[in-house]
Amino acid sequence: MSEIDTPKEVMNRAKADAQRRAIEEAVGNFIKSHTLVSNSQLAEDLVYASVRGKIQ
């Protein structure tokens, strides 16, 4: 918790993180990567990770 975060903001972030982790555990992750090489040199390297699910 930093000086500018309120306890409510910290709790909301912690709850969202716990929910995301629970969905990851139950459903799994989706990973996608993209690599761009130009003139035999790495120009761009991106990795996407997402979790799809909903807690009711």
Secondary structure, 3 states (H helix, E strand, C coil): CCCCCCHHHHHHHHHHHHHHHHHHHHHCCEEEEEEEEECCEEEEEEEEEECCCCCC
